[in-house]
Amino acid sequence: MTDWQGCLRKMQTELTETVRYTVFPEQGALCLNDQLGQPLRLEFTGRIECVACDRLTKKSFNQGYCFPCFRKLAACDSCIVSPEKCHLSEGTCREPDWAENHCQVPHIVYLANTSSVKVGITRETQLPTRWIDQGATQAKPIARVQTRYFSGLLEVLLAKEVGDRTAWQTMLKGNGADQDLEQIRQQLMTTCAQGIADLQLQHGEAAFQILEDAPETKISYPVMSWPEKVKAHNFDKQAVVEGTLMGIKGQYLMLDTGVLNMRKFGGYEVEIKVAA
């Protein structure tokens, strides 16, 4: 067995014929695809470093932050999860300079087939990474908007007709049937036409650019077999997670003993043993 040790971050991904997953890029990058079908052992050392400031913390908040950073950083504010609640214009943003580079930039509103068809939003520069992180097998941009706030307004409108959540247990049990995302897009545009027109009237037509011919992306994941039951491993309850790596999807390692959300444990120092 070969040892790798470091503080976890979300797995880095590359969209190839099958998504390529790596961890520990600062050490030369461990490609997890190469470990499919092999024994894998991950041991939490008990050390947690904040993913923002690197300070030691006894408890992790919001996927890797210490409590002070969780309380003060804009990246941890509720408007990140609910962008329609953006309060930058009210002068109460935690980090206005950060918001200028992360929120006041073009965003894409998209349809994705994860556990079912959902609507989502992300910065234009985060495609296709965002789709991969969600475990989508199909994705299609449907609008380009000027800011994160505007993307949230449009997402809320469209989510009345399609979901905006991923059922992660369902997503990890297999790939669902292909969906006609273009047909769903057309139906949404028809059903929500008045709501979209109202948003454009209020904020300007240029703020919401509807994309009628954006290409669809299909994504394949490195999976040997799917679990019949999804049991989640948790480093807060068990220091050692081990088993045979059967697949990787989204930000989950799928072992024959259960699944591990790598992103959830950002900042956790882990020793990984892989087959030589």
C-alpha positions in Angstrom: 0.0 0.0 0.0 1.1 3.6 -0.8 0.5 6.4 1.7 -0.8 9.9 0.9 -1.5 12.4 3.7 -3.0 15.9 3.7 -6.0 18.0 4.5 -9.0 17.2 2.2 -10.5 19.6 -0.3 -13.2 18.8 -2.7 -11.9 16.4 -5.4 -10.6 18.1 -8.5 -12.3 17.0 -11.7 -11.6 16.9 -15.4 -14.4 16.3 -18.0 -13.0 13.6 -20.3 -14.8 10.5 -21.7 -15.2 9.5 -18.1 -14.7 12.1 -15.4 -11.2 12.1 -14.0 -10.9 12.6 -10.2 -7.8 13.7 -8.3 -6.9 14.7 -4.7 -3.8 16.2 -3.1 -2.6 18.2 -6.2 0.1 19.8 -4.1 1.7 16.4 -3.7 1.6 15.6 -7.4 -2.1 14.5 -7.5 -3.5 11.1 -6.7 -5.8 9.9 -9.5 -8.6 8.0 -7.8 -9.9 6.6 -11.1 -6.8 4.3 -11.0 -7.9 2.9 -7.7 -11.2 1.5 -9.0 -11.7 -2.1 -7.8 -8.8 -1.7 -5.4 -8.8 -1.5 -1.6 -8.8 2.0 -0.2 -8.3 3.1 3.4 -8.8 6.6 4.7 -7.9 7.5 8.3 -8.8 10.8 9.9 -5.9 12.0 12.1 -8.1 14.1 14.3 -6.6 17.4 12.9 -8.9 19.9 11.2 -7.6 23.0 9.4 -9.9 25.8 8.3 -10.0 25.8 4.5 -9.9 29.6 4.5 -7.4 30.7 7.2 -5.6 27.4 8.0 -6.1 27.7 11.7 -6.7 24.6 13.7 -10.3 24.0 14.7 -12.0 21.4 16.8 -15.2 21.6 14.7 -15.8 22.2 11.0 -18.6 24.4 9.7 -20.1 24.6 6.2 -17.7 22.1 4.7 -14.4 23.1 6.2 -14.5 26.5 7.9 -13.6 27.4 11.4 -16.4 29.2 13.4 -14.9 32.8 13.0 -14.6 32.4 9.3 -18.1 30.9 9.1 -19.4 34.0 10.8 -17.5 36.6 8.9 -16.9 35.3 5.3 -19.4 36.1 2.5 -18.8 32.6 1.1 -20.6 31.3 4.2 -23.5 33.7 4.2 -27.1 32.4 3.6 -27.3 34.2 0.3 -24.8 31.8 -1.2 -27.4 29.0 -0.9 -30.3 31.4 -1.6 -28.9 34.0 -4.1 -32.2 35.7 -4.4 -31.5 37.0 -0.8 -28.4 38.9 -1.9 -28.0 42.1 0.2 -25.0 43.7 -1.5 -27.2 46.6 -2.7 -28.3 47.2 0.9 -24.7 47.8 2.0 -24.7 44.8 4.4 -22.6 42.3 2.4 -19.9 40.7 4.6 -17.2 41.2 1.9 -18.2 43.7 -0.8 -14.9 43.2 -2.7 -15.3 39.5 -2.7 -18.8 39.9 -3.9 -17.7 42.0 -6.9 -15.6 39.1 -8.1 -17.9 36.2 -7.2 -21.4 37.6 -7.3 -21.4 40.6 -9.6 -20.3 38.5 -12.6 -22.2 36.6 -15.3 -24.0 33.5 -14.1 -25.6 30.6 -15.9 -29.0 29.2 -15.1 -29.2 25.6 -16.3 -31.1 22.3 -16.3 -29.4 19.2 -15.1 -30.3 15.6 -14.8 -29.0 14.5 -11.4 -31.5 12.3 -9.4 -34.1 13.9 -11.6 -34.3 17.1 -13.7 -33.5 20.2 -11.7 -32.8 23.9 -12.3 -29.5 25.3 -10.9 -27.2 28.3 -11.1 -23.5 28.8 -11.1 -20.8 31.3 -12.3 -20.2 31.0 -16.0 -16.5 30.1 -15.2 -17.6 27.1 -13.1 -18.9 25.0 -16.0 -18.8 22.0 -16.2 -17.3 21.6 -12.7 -20.6 22.5 -11.0 -22.5 19.9 -13.0 -19.9 17.2 -12.2 -20.0 18.1 -8.4 -23.7 17.6 -8.5 -23.5 14.2 -10.2 -25.4 15.3 -13.3 -25.4 13.0 -16.3 -26.9 15.7 -18.6 -26.8 19.4 -18.3 -27.9 22.3 -20.5 -27.5 26.1 -20.0 -30.9 27.9 -20.5 -30.0 31.5 -19.5 -27.1 33.8 -19.0 -27.7 36.5 -16.4 -25.6 39.5 -15.3 -25.3 38.7 -11.5 -25.8 36.0 -9.0 -28.8 37.9 -7.5 -30.5 37.8 -10.9 -29.7 34.1 -11.3 -31.4 33.5 -8.0 -34.5 35.4 -9.0 -34.8 33.3 -12.2 -34.1 30.1 -10.4 -36.9 30.7 -7.9 -39.3 31.3 -10.8 -38.3 28.2 -12.7 -38.1 26.0 -9.6 -41.9 26.4 -9.2 -42.1 24.1 -12.3 -39.1 21.8 -11.8 -37.1 21.0 -8.7 -33.9 22.7 -7.5 -32.6 19.9 -5.3 -30.7 16.7 -5.8 -31.7 13.6 -3.9 -28.1 12.4 -3.3 -29.1 8.9 -2.2 -31.0 8.4 -5.5 -28.2 9.9 -7.5 -25.7 7.4 -6.0 -27.9 4.4 -6.8 -27.4 4.7 -10.5 -27.9 6.9 -13.6 -31.5 7.8 -14.3 -33.0 7.6 -17.7 -32.0 10.3 -20.2 -34.3 13.3 -20.3 -35.2 15.6 -23.2 -33.7 18.7 -21.7 -34.5 20.8 -24.7 -38.2 19.9 -24.6 -38.3 20.7 -20.8 -36.5 24.0 -21.5 -39.2 24.9 -24.1 -42.0 24.0 -21.8 -40.4 26.1 -19.0 -40.0 29.1 -21.3 -43.7 28.9 -22.3 -45.0 28.3 -18.8 -42.8 31.0 -17.2 -42.9 33.5 -20.1 -44.8 36.1 -18.2 -42.6 35.8 -15.1 -39.5 36.2 -17.2 -40.9 39.2 -18.9 -41.7 40.7 -15.6 -38.1 40.2 -14.4 -36.8 41.8 -17.6 -39.1 44.7 -17.3 -38.0 45.3 -13.7 -34.3 44.8 -14.1 -33.7 45.3 -17.8 -33.9 42.9 -20.7 -30.1 42.6 -20.9 -30.0 41.3 -17.4 -31.6 38.0 -18.4 -30.4 36.5 -21.7 -32.4 33.4 -22.7 -30.3 30.8 -24.4 -32.2 28.9 -27.1 -29.4 26.9 -28.7 -26.9 26.2 -26.0 -25.4 22.7 -26.4 -26.2 19.9 -24.0 -23.3 18.3 -22.1 -23.4 14.6 -21.2 -21.2 13.3 -18.4 -20.0 9.7 -17.6 -18.6 8.7 -14.2 -16.1 6.0 -13.2 -18.4 3.5 -11.6 -18.0 -0.3 -11.6 -21.2 -1.1 -9.7 -23.9 0.8 -7.9 -24.9 0.3 -4.3 -28.3 -1.1 -3.5 -28.4 0.7 -0.3 -26.6 4.0 0.4 -24.9 4.2 3.7 -22.8 7.3 4.4 -19.5 7.2 6.2 -18.7 10.0 8.7 -15.3 10.9 10.0 -16.9 12.6 13.0 -18.2 9.2 14.1 -15.5 6.8 12.7 -11.8 7.7 12.2 -11.2 4.9 9.7 -13.1 4.4 6.4 -12.1 1.5 4.3 -13.3 -0.8 1.6 -13.1 -1.5 -2.1 -13.6 1.5 -4.3 -16.5 0.7 -6.6 -17.1 4.1 -8.1 -17.0 7.9 -7.9 -19.8 10.3 -8.7 -20.4 13.9 -7.8 -18.1 14.4 -4.8 -18.7 10.9 -3.4 -16.4 8.0 -3.1 -18.5 4.8 -3.4 -17.0 2.0 -1.5 -18.4 -1.5 -1.0 -18.8 -0.5 2.7 -20.6 2.8 2.1 -20.2 6.2 0.5 -18.0 9.2 1.6 -18.8 12.8 0.7 -15.3 14.2 0.3 -16.4 17.8 0.0 -18.2 17.6 3.4 -14.9 16.9 5.2 -12.9 19.7 3.7 -10.0 20.6 6.0 -9.9 17.2 7.7 -6.4 15.8 7.7 -6.6 12.3 6.3 -4.1 9.5 5.6 -5.0 7.6 2.4 -3.6 4.2 1.7 -4.0 2.9 -1.9 -2.8 -0.1 -3.7 0.8 0.4 -4.9 
